[in-house]
């Protein structure tokens, strides 16, 4: 089986959403297909079972990073840390703001979520401009964590996010790449 083609066939492209000219890559059909979801999770689990990459904790970015990240953490037998949008966590937090195309946003993590030196896998569904993952990476570093890798299902390289993340020193792993013409 060609795993990449199999997973790619379960990602829907929605034209002109959330605004004209955008081709949104929707992973919900992939999540709905139990077999595809198993294949997806296994790709991450197999990679991070390797002792050189094995994390102590998985951190998932709000909100679709929670779906994949929590399942991967469960399968690896490690804890899960949510990186949330501002104002969603009930305890003391650290915050990190980042630029959006039209404004800014902030992500937060509980101040006691990690111990210094813990190895963390940072995961989300998709890398576009990279701002959210970069802000989450900075948050985890501020807590003293060592981010093993950033991971995502989809990379949209033409938006520059994966290049920016690598330039910032974050190792990156993605399963699929979608270019503008895909």
N, C-alpha and C positions, 0 to 999 in steps of 0.2 A: 504494500500500500504506500502511495505517495502521501505522507502525512501532511506536508505543506499544502498540497492541492486539496486534500480532504478538508482540512480546517478552513482554508480560504473559501471553499465552496459554501461554507456555513456562515460567512460574514456578509451581511447585506449592505449594499451601498445605497444611501438615500441622497438623492440629488437635491441641492438647494435647501439644505437644513443644517443648522438653524437659521441660515441666511442665504440669499442668492449667491451662487458660485461655489458654495461649499459642498463637497462630496463626503457626507458623514459615513463613517465605517461603523455599522451597528453590529455588536457582538451578541445581541439577544437571541438570534436564531441558533447560534452556536451553543449558548447556555441552555436552550430549550431541548436540544438533542442530547440525550443522556450518553450515547456512545461518543459523540464528538467531545462532550465535556470531559469524559474519562480520558480520551486521547490527549486533549489539551493539558489536563492536570498532570498526566503521566510524563509529558515532555518536560515540564518544570521539575517534577519530583526526581526523575532520572538524572537530570542535570545537577540538582542540588544535593543528591545523595553522595556525590563525589566528595570525599573528605577535604579536598582543597577548596571547595566552594560551599561546603555545608554551613548553613547559618545556625546560630543559637536561637534566633527569632526571625519571624517574617513580619515586615511592616507593609500594610496595604493602604493605598491612597484612596480617599473618599471619592466615589462610592464604588465604582466597579472593581477597583483594586481590592476591596473587602471581599468580594465574591471569590476571586481567584486566590488571593493571598491567604484567606482563612482556610480554604480547602488544602492548599499546598502546605501550610503550617501543620494542619492536622495529619496529613499524610507523612510528613517528615518527623512528626512527633516533637514539634517545637512550639513555643508560644507565638501569639499573634498580637501585634500592636497596631491599632487604627491611627492613621494620620487623617484628621478630620478637617472639614471646613470650619472657619472661625465660629465660635459660640456654640459648638455642639458637644463639647466635652465638659463633664460636671465638676472636675477637680482642677487643681492648679495646673496651668499649661505653660508651655513655651510656644511662641508664635513666630512665623516667618511669612513675610509678605512678598509678593512677586507681581510683575507686570503682566497684564493681559493686553490683548489688541486694543481694547477700549476701556482702560481703567486698571484696577489692580484687584487682587484677592489675597487671602491669608489662609494658611493652614496651621494647624496646631497639633500638639501631642502632649499627653500628660507628662509632667515634669519628672515623675518617677517611673516612666514606662521602661526605661533601659538602664543597665549598669554600664559604667565605663568599661570599654574593651569588648563588649558583646559584639558578636558577628551578626550582621543584619542583612537580610535580603529585602530590598525595597521593590515592591511590585505594583503595577497598575495595568489597566487594559490596553492603553494606547499611548504612544509618544507622538505628539504634534509639535508644538513649539518648545516643549521641555520645561516650561516654567514651573509647573506644579511639582514635577519630580525633582527638579533642582532645589526648590524651596524645601521639600521634604528631606532631601539629602542633607541640606545645611542644618535642619532641625536635629536630625539623628546625630550628626557630627557634634553639634553643641551639647548633646547628652553624653558624648564620649564614645559613641558606638563606632564600630568599624563596618562600613557598608561594603559587603562582599561584592555586590553587583546590583545594578538596577535592572529590572526585567519587565517586559510587557509582551502582550500578544502581538500587537500591531505596531509597526514603525511607519511613519509618514515622513520619510527623509527630506522631501522637498521643502518641508516647513522648518527645517533646520534644528529641530529639537535634539535628535540623536547626536548630531555633530557638536552642539553646544554642551550637552551632558558629558560627552567624551573629553571635550576641551577643558571642562571643569574638573576632570580627573575621575569621573565615575565610569567604572567598567559597565558595559551595557550588553544585555542579551535580549533579542526579540525573536519571536517565532516566524512572523510574517512581515513582509514589506509591501506596502501599497504605494505605487507611484500615481501621479495625477491621471495618467491614461488608463490605469487599471479599473 
